[in-house]
Amino acid sequence: MPKTLVSSSVLSVDDIRLLVGDGRKLLPLIQPGTKKNLNHLNGRTIATLFAEPSTRTRCSFELAAKVLGAHTVDVSPSQSSTTKGE
């Protein structure tokens, strides 16, 4: 499993199976009525970058990261140096 994931093309079949398996383990934790104070990503920072505006998707990703204890950083292409080609 790569330490940093920028593209799914770098994932092997075993990596994908591992991710899906880990996701299935977390499913019971997000059911209605379950305490949402999880610390699986405590102390981690998750950066989100969406090429096109999508409030619903961005908010969903940020909320999921925060529920798991992570800090989030939103990198908006319209407010970043991507407009200069960086």
Contacts in CASP RR format, 6 or more apart in sequence:
PFRMAT RR
TARGET T0000
AUTHOR 0000-0000-0000
METHOD contacts of the structure
MODEL  1
MPKTLVSSSVLSVDDIRLLVGDGRKLLPLIQPGTKKNLNHLNGRTIATLF
AEPSTRTRCSFELAAKVLGAHTVDVSPSQSSTTKGE
1 11 0 8 1.000
1 15 0 8 1.000
1 18 0 8 1.000
2 10 0 8 1.000
2 11 0 8 1.000
2 15 0 8 1.000
5 11 0 8 1.000
11 19 0 8 1.000
26 40 0 8 1.000
28 34 0 8 1.000
29 38 0 8 1.000
30 36 0 8 1.000
30 67 0 8 1.000
36 67 0 8 1.000
38 67 0 8 1.000
38 68 0 8 1.000
38 69 0 8 1.000
39 68 0 8 1.000
39 69 0 8 1.000
40 68 0 8 1.000
40 69 0 8 1.000
41 65 0 8 1.000
41 68 0 8 1.000
41 69 0 8 1.000
41 70 0 8 1.000
42 69 0 8 1.000
42 70 0 8 1.000
43 69 0 8 1.000
43 70 0 8 1.000
43 71 0 8 1.000
44 69 0 8 1.000
44 70 0 8 1.000
44 71 0 8 1.000
45 70 0 8 1.000
45 71 0 8 1.000
45 72 0 8 1.000
45 73 0 8 1.000
46 61 0 8 1.000
46 62 0 8 1.000
46 65 0 8 1.000
46 70 0 8 1.000
46 71 0 8 1.000
46 72 0 8 1.000
46 73 0 8 1.000
47 72 0 8 1.000
47 73 0 8 1.000
47 74 0 8 1.000
47 75 0 8 1.000
48 58 0 8 1.000
48 61 0 8 1.000
48 62 0 8 1.000
48 65 0 8 1.000
48 72 0 8 1.000
48 73 0 8 1.000
48 74 0 8 1.000
48 75 0 8 1.000
49 75 0 8 1.000
49 77 0 8 1.000
50 57 0 8 1.000
50 58 0 8 1.000
50 77 0 8 1.000
51 77 0 8 1.000
53 78 0 8 1.000
58 74 0 8 1.000
61 72 0 8 1.000
62 72 0 8 1.000
62 74 0 8 1.000
65 71 0 8 1.000
65 72 0 8 1.000
66 72 0 8 1.000
77 83 0 8 1.000
80 86 0 8 1.000
END
